[in-house]
């Protein structure tokens, strides 16, 4: 592994921890909806930075892995919703499908 592995950890700490804390504890649902896609892009970019540095001579596998990481980010975006009643972040068990019921509060969405 390269010497710049510390930059990955710094990026993870700078972006990942505050985003997690904000999405978990904030009660501002409209702001959560705005920040969540940005957080997915940033965390995917930091993760891909690590992979590209670990597999310097990976060839085509790097592109395939990158496509899968981006697809996972899109699936996470499509299967996440925010409850206006309890401010929780709710996930669907089915990729690319939004949840219809809040898992924490039980309210149904249209």
N, C-alpha and C positions, 0 to 999 in steps of 0.2 A: 504494500500500500504506500501511497505517496506521503510526503511530509506534510501536506496541507489537509490532513484528516481533521486537524483541530479547527479548521474553518467550517467544516461540516457541523461539528458539535456547537460551534459558536452560532452558526446560522440556525440550527435547531433550537438552541436556547433563546435566541433573539426573537424568532418567529413563532416557534411551536408552543412554548410555555405560556406566553401572554395570550395567544389566540385561544388555547384550550381554556384558560381561566376565564376569559371574556365570554366564550360561547357557553360555558358551563354555569356561570354565576350571574350573568347580566340579565336584567328583566326588560331590556329594551329590544323587543322582538323585531321592529322594522330595521334597526341597526344590525341585529344579528343576521337578518336576511341579506343585508348588503355586504357584511364582512365575510360571511361564510364562503362565497365563491372565491373571494380574494385569498382567503386562508387556504383553500384547497389548491389553488395555483401555486402559492408560495411553498407549502409543504411538499407538493409534488416536485417542484423545482429543486428544493434542497435535497430531497431523497434521490432524484436523478443525478444530481451533482455527485453524491457519494458513489452511486453505482458506476457512473462514467469514469470516476477517478480510480475505483477499485479494478475495473475491467478495462484497462487502457488499450489492450490489443484484442478486444472481444469481437470485432468485426460486426457481422450482421446481427448477432445476438443482442448487441446493445440497442439496435433500432427496434427489434422485436420486443425487448424488455421495456423500452421507453413507450411503445405503443400500448402495451398492457398496463403500465402505470398510469398513463393518461386515461385509458378506458376505465380503470378503477376509480379515478378521480371523478369522471363523469357519472359513473354509477352511484358514487357516494352523494354527489350533488342531486341527482334525480330521486334518490330514495330517502332524502332527509326533508323533514318539515319542522316548523316551529309553531308551538301551541300558543295562541293568544290568551288563553285562560290561565295557564299555569307557567308559561314562559319556558317550557321544557323543549329540548331538541329531541325529536322522535324519528326513529329509523324504521324503514320498511324492510321486511325480510326478503322481499323480492327486488332484485336489482332493476333499476330504471322505472320503478313504480313508486309513486308517493304514497305514504301511509294515509289511511282514511280515518283513523281513530288515534287519539293521543294515548300513548302507552302509560303516561303518568296520571293524567286527569280523567281519561275516558270519554272526553267530548268528541263528537263526530264532526268531520269537516266535509264540505261539499267538493 
